[in-house]
């Protein structure tokens, strides 16, 4: 029998190994689990939500309700808020947010 080591460990599945985003001087943990990604994908495709509702829901799913509320209350400049969305998705999928943003601009 051949065994293929995936490298997935219990530590990787715990919150201790989740990516974090630094906003001002605070770190926010990003939930990068598969189910969260699937829920975010559903929210992105939901045409019944407006852009603001969609963004708020994605923040809540990825960062938690309390963190999402804190960030929304910061009233970030539009450019920063847009970039934050790419940072969240980059943290979830393990991709550079600047690269994601550049690819989106090309499409």
C-alpha positions, 0 to 999 in steps of 0.5 A, spaced: 500 500 500 502 506 498 501 512 503 501 519 500 502 524 506 498 530 505 502 535 510 495 536 513 496 536 521 491 537 527 495 544 528 493 546 520 485 545 522 485 549 528 484 556 529 491 557 531 494 556 524 489 561 520 491 567 516 491 573 520 490 580 517 493 586 520 488 593 520 491 599 523 495 595 529 490 589 530 490 582 528 484 579 525 484 572 524 481 569 517 477 563 517 480 559 511 476 553 512 473 550 506 466 550 508 467 558 509 469 559 502 463 555 500 459 560 504 462 566 501 462 563 494 454 563 495 454 570 498 458 572 492 453 569 487 447 572 491 443 577 486 438 578 492 443 582 496 446 589 494 454 590 494 454 593 501 450 587 504 454 582 500 461 585 503 458 585 510 456 578 510 463 576 507 466 580 512 462 576 518 463 569 515 471 570 514 472 574 520 466 573 525 461 578 527 465 582 532 471 583 527 466 585 521 462 590 526 469 593 528 472 594 521 465 596 518 465 602 524 472 604 521 469 607 515 475 605 511 476 609 504 473 606 498 480 604 496 482 601 502 475 597 503 476 594 496 483 592 497 481 589 504 476 584 500 482 582 496 486 581 502 480 577 505 480 572 499 487 572 498 488 569 505 483 564 504 485 561 498 493 562 499 494 567 494 497 574 494 491 580 494 495 584 489 495 579 484 488 577 485 486 585 484 490 585 478 487 579 475 480 582 477 482 589 473 484 585 467 477 582 466 
